[in-house]
Amino acid sequence: MRIQTEELLASSKSARLRKKQKSSLEKNEHIAGWLFVAPMLIGVFMFVLLPIAATFVLSMTDWKFVQSMDQLKWVGFGNFTELMSDRVFLKSLLNNGIFLLTVPICMAISLLLAVVINKSVYMKGYFKVAFFMPYISSVVAIAVVWQVLFHPSAGPINQTLMALGIDNPPKWIADPNFSLISVMLIQIWISVGFNLIVYIAGLQAIPKQLYEAAEMDGANGWDKFRKITFPMVSPTSFFLLITGIIASFKVFDLIAVLTKGGPMHSSSVLVWHLYDTAFVNLDIGYSSAMAMVLFVIVFLITIIQWVGQKKWVNY
Amino acid sequence: MKQINVRKLITTVIVFLTSLLFLLPFAWMLSTSFKIEADVFTYPIQWIPERWNGFNNYMEVWFGDYPFYLYYWNSLKVAVLTTVLSCTVSALAAYGFSKVRFPAGKWLFLIVLATYMVPQQASLVPQFILYRQIGLFDSHLGLILLGSFSVLGTFMLRQFFMGIHDEYIEAAKIDGAGQWKIFWRIALPIVKPAIATYAILRFIWTWNDYQNPLIFLRTDALYTIQLAMQKFTTINGEFYSLIMAAAVSAILPLLLIFIFGQKQVIDGIALGGVKG
């Protein structure tokens, strides 16, 4: 009916009508769009945007959990200046820096394993599962198992080391010189599986012709790896680098279960110190300042990497 | 017959030995959970216990003074409900951001994506204050809501919705179907495998979560398995055979899920990884 009428109407009139119709359709579409994304937006607002704004405000105050609202004191950037001379905080930050080493080490091990597993082994399926086991298991259970394995005198690891003739093996998580390294070792052990799976997927996307052509030119295995494999998986490496670095700043479970930042703050990291300040010492203002530092660091890393990626990633 | 390649065989053996480094801690955990306490640290390691005490160990963990069945039930409840809610919210948002055209859509998606960078720890304290104000503190509902708005889930599912050709949707529109009907009848069935993958991953992550229950739960009877595991370790400090039985119990459901959903888990990780 309507279409017939439209045909009969003068062109200007029909155009106006169509516009009107279209706009009402468009309006419906807009409402539908908002409705579909509304739950997610409300969640993001409630659980991320609002809290991060609140963290920013709280970071400029001096306030304890046990105090009422009117005892809140405005201190501006005082908390941040205080952080700069807080030895535990600086130590934690330094430990985060050292902890970053786990990311490239883990990537290197995973890439090597991925190349080998992808091409030159039997039982591929078994290997994917075996290396993936630690990633799938709960960190708390794993941490508890390692706690016992690392037991200074009776633990299987040190018993093995002593049987091999090492008289004074490290005390691992009980030793200030080794606690951070121990946690890093376990972190690498956990993340190899994830990196490996992602790398294998990346390797499988490389066109076979590239290798065939290189073989015809007489390239050996190392040449092929250096000139084809490595550049071709660079987007994957880039992804693993970003996510790995950001994840390394969020490591909490391992430290909380294994060392609680000790002994003598030797394995404390930013997030642990933040938790300790906020929920053990109940110092909201000061811990919020730490949260802001964490936020800014992660933000900067992301920006720097997005800018820098163009220089070395092949898409 | 296919010939066995010697070089490939040697490589397999070497990689197999490496893989033992990743499996032996689990083997040790499992065998210790069946031992009597006195045999735990016997050296050389008894991989197969000489004196079996498995039944008693597991009975003590599951139905003893600190009963795991209760915490199991809590974990199951929280993980299942979080998974269902998170899949729903993410699927709706993913469809809205990919298949419904509305002017705000593009920049709203950018905002949501940008929040992926915010470390949860940076917003923990205000979340805690908020929860105490609105009465969600120390409740399973609060915990479930915390895990239900996943940017990663939305992003992953959006990739799949984008793969649906617009012609399907245009055709349905011409037939007079509204966006809701298109979502429910056409789009959702197509991305079902992707939702299954995300659901498995979300379940595993929620089951394994330690930080949120630690901060947002106080009542012992509400504890999830990870908190219970940690507390059990503290209480039973020196009973390593019991602790290992508890650890095996905490990992077991994940293993079962992984064995049955292996392809989904690995594909999900690989896909999320490659597409970034």
Interface residues (C-beta under 8 A of the other chain):
Chain A: N28 E29 H30 A32 G33 W34 L35 F36 V37 P39 M40 L41 G43 V44 M46 F47 V48 L49 L50 P51 I52 A54 T55 L58 L113 V116 I117 S120 V121 Y122 M123 Y126 F127 K128 V129 A130 F131 F132 M133 P134 I136 S137 S138 V139 V140 A141 I142 V144 V145 W146 V148 L149 H151 A154 G155 P156 Q159 A163 W189 V192 G193 F194 I197 V198 I200 A201 G202 A205 P235 T236 F239 L240 I246 F249 K250 F252 D253 A256 V257 V271 L274 Y275 A278 F279 I284 S287 S288 A291 M292 L294 F295 V298 F299 T302
Chain B: R7 K8 L9 T11 T12 V15 F16 T18 S19 L21 F22 L23 P25 F26 W28 M29 T32 F41 Y43 P44 I45 T88 V89 S90 L92 A93 Y95 G96 F97 V100 R101 F102 P103 A104 G105 L108 I111 V112 T115 M117 V118 P119 Q120 Q121 A122 S123 L124 V125 P126 Q127 F128 I129 L130 L145 L146 S148 F149 V151 T154 G178 Q179 W180 F183 I204 W207 N208 Y210 Q211 L214 I215 I225 Q226 M229 Q230 T233 Y240 I243 M244 A246 A247 V248 A250 I251 L254 L255 F258 Q262 V265 I266 I269 A270 L271 G273 V274 G276
